[in-house]
Amino acid sequence: MDQEELHKDALVIDAAAPLLRAHRYIDLYIAGGVDVLVPTICTNDNAAGALATIAGWHVRVREDDRLCFVASSDDIHAVKKAGKASVILHAQGADLLENNLHLIDAFKALNVGIMQLAYNEKNRLGDGAGERTDAGLSIFGVKVVERCNAVGIVVDGSHTGNRTTLDAMEVSTKPFVFSHANAKGVFDTARNITDEQIKAAAATGGVIGAVGYPAFVSDAARPTLDQYIDHIAYIADLVGIAHVSLGVDYFLGQAGIADDDRATQEYEGRITEGRWRREDYPPPPYYYPHGIETPDKLANLTAGLVRRGFSEDDIRAVLGENWMRVLGACWEA
């Protein structure tokens, strides 16, 4: 099978898609052969803010006959076979729970399938990756992990402090993921994760989604595709191909999407609010790895993996089958 046929035939999941906060970019993901859309519905938002975004997605899925909400891996396969795209809602942070554990059940009923513990800052569950401290999982955080396991929401350690993630992985009885994180062993930044975190996630049966945000790929302003694949290869060598996949993290502030003035304004706002730190997030523009600058170009990643010598089975695993295993284990057990 040639690389174009492989990309089309494979099940492709990009598990971090904040770019889809603007529904008009759905077309780019579909053009790039993405079978499962995982839009971000919140970061530090409260329950009301997250609910408003979720409501917008329910309207969109109802009105767009290309899209379907899914509740099982069988659903995802059936949707792909029908030539449509699945939608799984992703909370990038648990502030939407406020202090109410029962909201986990409510958000699960509204098709939230993945929930991140924190978004850079400290919250009720624990420290974020951008905090000055590295405290562990709170009592409330333990209860959140346990309830997510019980109702079938995948627990995500991206943007979350090191100790908090390690504690959460000890508590979790289901696969634990980093939906979008790269390896410190390849490029050392505060948002990338350690070998210890990678090994701990793999031990739960989880997966790490390689992220394309340039400041987490390399020190180059415009990373190469091979520099991105370096993270996939490193994680695969460390813990096995079954534990690495995609969480490219295309977003509204990247080059080719946002104009320079808007991107700079939003950047300064994140710095002022404390959601980002200058030492972790350089100022824009943000150029995603060459060849996969936007979601419609993701077939080039498959071509790049072929060139690097990955087997067809390994490429299918990275593109989506590893995520399918995790979703099945968390949703259906």
Buried (B, 14 or more C-beta within 10 A) or exposed (E): EEBEEBBEEBBBBBBBBBBBBEBEBBEBBBBBBBBBBBBBBBBBBEBEBBBEBBEBBBEBBEEBEBBBBBBEBEBBBBBBEEEBBBBBBBBBBBBBBEEEEEBBEBBBEBBBBBBBBBBBBBBBBBBBBBBEEEEBBBEBBBBBBBBBBEBBBBBBBBBBBBBBBBBBBBBBEBBBBBBBBBBBBBBEBBBBBBBEBBEBBBEBBBBBBBBBBBBBBBEBEBBBBBBBBBBBBBBBEBBEBBBBBBBBBBBBBBBEBBEEEEBBEBBEEBBEEBBBBEEBBBEBBBBBBBBBBBBBBBBBBBBBBBEBEBEBEBBBBBBBBBBBBBBBBBBEE
